[in-house]
Amino acid sequence: MGNTKETKTWFQKLESLHPYETLLYLGMLGSGLIFLFLVVAFLFSGLRQLEGLNHRVPIAFLISTMLLILSGYTATQMRLHYQEENTDKLQASLRNTILLGISFTCFQLVGWMELSNMGISFTGIPSGSFLYVLSGIHIFHLLGAMVFALIMWVQLRKHQRDQIKNLVMLTNPFEKMRIRLFTFYWHYMDAIWLVLFFLFVLSF
């Protein structure tokens, strides 16, 4: 008899997922739809309303974009360090990802101040209002990831003090899944911001 491997249907694959994975994917689907509807509304509100007003994309938005791209790299390094069982570098990558996320958020707020100084207010023309709404919702989603990352970093610090707990953490499939899901979500938020930033550039 030949060994035949049954191909699982998408529903069977969904059933085999860990509950945390299912919740994350459903949450990402929901947030993706929110961003999609808002982007469509942004496009139909008059994408080029800001053209000809001698405005430019806030420098802070450009800096924050570079910071978020860099945080995507540090998040990727987390998975590599976990596979190498290097907890010191794992903690450092996680810490750097958190700090870059905080820096991104701060520069986003500075970007809002730049918009305000240009005369683009939240209650002004629709195209300008969407700059605040879309970037604000993105910050809200990223803050959730940063809180989770901070909790994970504190737990890693505690485990490192105990060699047995540290060994269990490095061999625990659940911990591996948590790091994988965190990096996946972080890259997802990176991708969403890059799309939003591209639309912001087109609007000026």
TORKOL-4160 file (C-alpha; in steps of 0.2 Angstrom, whole numbers, padded with zeros to 4 digits, m for minus):
204
<pt num="1" X="0000" Y="0000" Z="0000"/>
<pt num="2" X="0007" Y="0017" Z="m0005"/>
<pt num="3" X="0007" Y="0031" Z="0008"/>
<pt num="4" X="m0006" Y="0044" Z="0003"/>
<pt num="5" X="m0007" Y="0060" Z="0012"/>
<pt num="6" X="m0024" Y="0068" Z="0014"/>
<pt num="7" X="m0026" Y="0086" Z="0008"/>
<pt num="8" X="m0035" Y="0096" Z="0022"/>
<pt num="9" X="m0048" Y="0108" Z="0017"/>
<pt num="10" X="m0047" Y="0126" Z="0022"/>
<pt num="11" X="m0060" Y="0123" Z="0035"/>
<pt num="12" X="m0050" Y="0108" Z="0042"/>
<pt num="13" X="m0035" Y="0119" Z="0043"/>
<pt num="14" X="m0044" Y="0132" Z="0052"/>
<pt num="15" X="m0050" Y="0120" Z="0065"/>
<pt num="16" X="m0033" Y="0114" Z="0068"/>
<pt num="17" X="m0026" Y="0131" Z="0072"/>
<pt num="18" X="m0023" Y="0136" Z="0090"/>
<pt num="19" X="m0037" Y="0148" Z="0097"/>
<pt num="20" X="m0024" Y="0162" Z="0098"/>
<pt num="21" X="m0020" Y="0160" Z="0080"/>
<pt num="22" X="m0038" Y="0160" Z="0075"/>
<pt num="23" X="m0042" Y="0175" Z="0085"/>
<pt num="24" X="m0027" Y="0185" Z="0078"/>
<pt num="25" X="m0032" Y="0180" Z="0060"/>
<pt num="26" X="m0050" Y="0185" Z="0062"/>
<pt num="27" X="m0044" Y="0201" Z="0071"/>
<pt num="28" X="m0032" Y="0205" Z="0056"/>
<pt num="29" X="m0046" Y="0202" Z="0044"/>
<pt num="30" X="m0058" Y="0213" Z="0053"/>
<pt num="31" X="m0045" Y="0227" Z="0055"/>
<pt num="32" X="m0040" Y="0225" Z="0036"/>
<pt num="33" X="m0058" Y="0228" Z="0031"/>
<pt num="34" X="m0059" Y="0243" Z="0042"/>
<pt num="35" X="m0044" Y="0250" Z="0034"/>
<pt num="36" X="m0050" Y="0245" Z="0017"/>
<pt num="37" X="m0067" Y="0254" Z="0019"/>
<pt num="38" X="m0058" Y="0270" Z="0026"/>
<pt num="39" X="m0046" Y="0270" Z="0011"/>
<pt num="40" X="m0060" Y="0268" Z="m0001"/>
<pt num="41" X="m0069" Y="0283" Z="0008"/>
<pt num="42" X="m0052" Y="0293" Z="0007"/>
<pt num="43" X="m0051" Y="0290" Z="m0012"/>
<pt num="44" X="m0069" Y="0295" Z="m0015"/>
<pt num="45" X="m0068" Y="0310" Z="m0004"/>
<pt num="46" X="m0056" Y="0318" Z="m0016"/>
<pt num="47" X="m0038" Y="0311" Z="m0015"/>
<pt num="48" X="m0030" Y="0327" Z="m0023"/>
<pt num="49" X="m0039" Y="0340" Z="m0013"/>
<pt num="50" X="m0023" Y="0345" Z="m0005"/>
<pt num="51" X="m0014" Y="0348" Z="m0022"/>
<pt num="52" X="m0009" Y="0365" Z="m0027"/>
<pt num="53" X="m0009" Y="0371" Z="m0008"/>
<pt num="54" X="0010" Y="0371" Z="m0007"/>
<pt num="55" X="0009" Y="0358" Z="0006"/>
<pt num="56" X="0020" Y="0343" Z="0007"/>
<pt num="57" X="0020" Y="0326" Z="0017"/>
<pt num="58" X="0026" Y="0329" Z="0035"/>
<pt num="59" X="0044" Y="0325" Z="0037"/>
<pt num="60" X="0039" Y="0316" Z="0053"/>
<pt num="61" X="0029" Y="0304" Z="0043"/>
<pt num="62" X="0044" Y="0300" Z="0032"/>
<pt num="63" X="0055" Y="0298" Z="0048"/>
<pt num="64" X="0042" Y="0287" Z="0056"/>
<pt num="65" X="0040" Y="0276" Z="0040"/>
<pt num="66" X="0059" Y="0273" Z="0040"/>
<pt num="67" X="0058" Y="0268" Z="0059"/>
<pt num="68" X="0044" Y="0256" Z="0056"/>
<pt num="69" X="0053" Y="0248" Z="0042"/>
<pt num="70" X="0068" Y="0246" Z="0053"/>
<pt num="71" X="0057" Y="0238" Z="0067"/>
<pt num="72" X="0051" Y="0225" Z="0054"/>
<pt num="73" X="0069" Y="0220" Z="0053"/>
<pt num="74" X="0071" Y="0219" Z="0072"/>
<pt num="75" X="0055" Y="0209" Z="0073"/>
<pt num="76" X="0061" Y="0196" Z="0060"/>
<pt num="77" X="0077" Y="0194" Z="0070"/>
<pt num="78" X="0067" Y="0189" Z="0085"/>
<pt num="79" X="0062" Y="0172" Z="0076"/>
<pt num="80" X="0080" Y="0169" Z="0071"/>
<pt num="81" X="0087" Y="0172" Z="0088"/>
<pt num="82" X="0073" Y="0160" Z="0096"/>
<pt num="83" X="0078" Y="0147" Z="0084"/>
<pt num="84" X="0096" Y="0149" Z="0089"/>
<pt num="85" X="0091" Y="0148" Z="0107"/>
<pt num="86" X="0100" Y="0165" Z="0110"/>
<pt num="87" X="0089" Y="0173" Z="0123"/>
<pt num="88" X="0100" Y="0188" Z="0125"/>
<pt num="89" X="0098" Y="0193" Z="0107"/>
<pt num="90" X="0080" Y="0188" Z="0107"/>
<pt num="91" X="0077" Y="0200" Z="0121"/>
<pt num="92" X="0087" Y="0214" Z="0113"/>
<pt num="93" X="0078" Y="0212" Z="0096"/>
<pt num="94" X="0061" Y="0213" Z="0106"/>
<pt num="95" X="0067" Y="0228" Z="0116"/>
<pt num="96" X="0072" Y="0237" Z="0100"/>
<pt num="97" X="0056" Y="0233" Z="0091"/>
<pt num="98" X="0046" Y="0240" Z="0106"/>
<pt num="99" X="0057" Y="0256" Z="0106"/>
<pt num="100" X="0056" Y="0258" Z="0087"/>
<pt num="101" X="0037" Y="0256" Z="0089"/>
<pt num="102" X="0036" Y="0270" Z="0103"/>
<pt num="103" X="0047" Y="0281" Z="0092"/>
<pt num="104" X="0036" Y="0278" Z="0077"/>
<pt num="105" X="0021" Y="0283" Z="0088"/>
<pt num="106" X="0030" Y="0299" Z="0094"/>
<pt num="107" X="0034" Y="0304" Z="0076"/>
<pt num="108" X="0016" Y="0301" Z="0071"/>
<pt num="109" X="0011" Y="0314" Z="0084"/>
<pt num="110" X="0024" Y="0326" Z="0078"/>
<pt num="111" X="0017" Y="0323" Z="0060"/>
<pt num="112" X="0000" Y="0328" Z="0066"/>
<pt num="113" X="0007" Y="0344" Z="0073"/>
<pt num="114" X="0015" Y="0348" Z="0056"/>
<pt num="115" X="m0001" Y="0345" Z="0047"/>
<pt num="116" X="m0009" Y="0357" Z="0060"/>
<pt num="117" X="0004" Y="0370" Z="0056"/>
<pt num="118" X="0001" Y="0368" Z="0038"/>
<pt num="119" X="m0017" Y="0373" Z="0041"/>
<pt num="120" X="m0023" Y="0355" Z="0038"/>
<pt num="121" X="m0035" Y="0352" Z="0053"/>
<pt num="122" X="m0045" Y="0337" Z="0058"/>
<pt num="123" X="m0061" Y="0346" Z="0055"/>
<pt num="124" X="m0056" Y="0354" Z="0038"/>
<pt num="125" X="m0057" Y="0347" Z="0021"/>
<pt num="126" X="m0061" Y="0328" Z="0020"/>
<pt num="127" X="m0045" Y="0323" Z="0013"/>
<pt num="128" X="m0036" Y="0331" Z="0027"/>
<pt num="129" X="m0047" Y="0324" Z="0040"/>
<pt num="130" X="m0043" Y="0306" Z="0033"/>
<pt num="131" X="m0025" Y="0309" Z="0036"/>
<pt num="132" X="m0028" Y="0310" Z="0055"/>
<pt num="133" X="m0041" Y="0296" Z="0055"/>
<pt num="134" X="m0031" Y="0283" Z="0045"/>
<pt num="135" X="m0014" Y="0286" Z="0054"/>
<pt num="136" X="m0024" Y="0287" Z="0071"/>
<pt num="137" X="m0032" Y="0270" Z="0069"/>
<pt num="138" X="m0015" Y="0263" Z="0063"/>
<pt num="139" X="m0007" Y="0269" Z="0079"/>
<pt num="140" X="m0021" Y="0261" Z="0090"/>
<pt num="141" X="m0018" Y="0244" Z="0082"/>
<pt num="142" X="0001" Y="0246" Z="0084"/>
<pt num="143" X="m0001" Y="0251" Z="0102"/>
<pt num="144" X="m0010" Y="0234" Z="0105"/>
<pt num="145" X="0005" Y="0225" Z="0098"/>
<pt num="146" X="0017" Y="0235" Z="0108"/>
<pt num="147" X="0008" Y="0231" Z="0125"/>
<pt num="148" X="0009" Y="0213" Z="0120"/>
<pt num="149" X="0027" Y="0214" Z="0116"/>
<pt num="150" X="0031" Y="0223" Z="0133"/>
<pt num="151" X="0022" Y="0209" Z="0142"/>
<pt num="152" X="0032" Y="0196" Z="0132"/>
<pt num="153" X="0048" Y="0205" Z="0136"/>
<pt num="154" X="0045" Y="0206" Z="0155"/>
<pt num="155" X="0041" Y="0187" Z="0154"/>
<pt num="156" X="0057" Y="0183" Z="0145"/>
<pt num="157" X="0067" Y="0193" Z="0158"/>
<pt num="158" X="0060" Y="0183" Z="0172"/>
<pt num="159" X="0063" Y="0166" Z="0163"/>
<pt num="160" X="0081" Y="0171" Z="0160"/>
<pt num="161" X="0085" Y="0172" Z="0178"/>
<pt num="162" X="0080" Y="0153" Z="0180"/>
<pt num="163" X="0089" Y="0141" Z="0169"/>
<pt num="164" X="0075" Y="0128" Z="0170"/>
<pt num="165" X="0062" Y="0141" Z="0165"/>
<pt num="166" X="0073" Y="0147" Z="0151"/>
<pt num="167" X="0075" Y="0130" Z="0144"/>
<pt num="168" X="0057" Y="0126" Z="0145"/>
<pt num="169" X="0053" Y="0143" Z="0136"/>
<pt num="170" X="0065" Y="0139" Z="0122"/>
<pt num="171" X="0058" Y="0122" Z="0119"/>
<pt num="172" X="0039" Y="0127" Z="0122"/>
<pt num="173" X="0029" Y="0126" Z="0105"/>
<pt num="174" X="0017" Y="0139" Z="0113"/>
<pt num="175" X="0031" Y="0152" Z="0115"/>
<pt num="176" X="0037" Y="0149" Z="0098"/>
<pt num="177" X="0019" Y="0152" Z="0091"/>
<pt num="178" X="0018" Y="0168" Z="0101"/>
<pt num="179" X="0034" Y="0175" Z="0094"/>
<pt num="180" X="0029" Y="0169" Z="0076"/>
<pt num="181" X="0011" Y="0177" Z="0078"/>
<pt num="182" X="0019" Y="0193" Z="0085"/>
<pt num="183" X="0031" Y="0195" Z="0071"/>
<pt num="184" X="0018" Y="0191" Z="0058"/>
<pt num="185" X="0006" Y="0204" Z="0065"/>
<pt num="186" X="0020" Y="0217" Z="0066"/>
<pt num="187" X="0024" Y="0215" Z="0048"/>
<pt num="188" X="0006" Y="0216" Z="0044"/>
<pt num="189" X="0005" Y="0233" Z="0052"/>
<pt num="190" X="0021" Y="0238" Z="0043"/>
<pt num="191" X="0013" Y="0234" Z="0026"/>
<pt num="192" X="m0003" Y="0243" Z="0031"/>
<pt num="193" X="0007" Y="0259" Z="0035"/>
<pt num="194" X="0017" Y="0258" Z="0019"/>
<pt num="195" X="0001" Y="0258" Z="0009"/>
<pt num="196" X="m0006" Y="0272" Z="0019"/>
<pt num="197" X="0010" Y="0282" Z="0017"/>
<pt num="198" X="0009" Y="0280" Z="m0002"/>
<pt num="199" X="m0008" Y="0286" Z="m0002"/>
<pt num="200" X="m0004" Y="0301" Z="0009"/>
<pt num="201" X="0011" Y="0305" Z="m0003"/>
<pt num="202" X="m0002" Y="0305" Z="m0018"/>
<pt num="203" X="m0014" Y="0316" Z="m0009"/>
<pt num="204" X="m0001" Y="0331" Z="m0009"/>
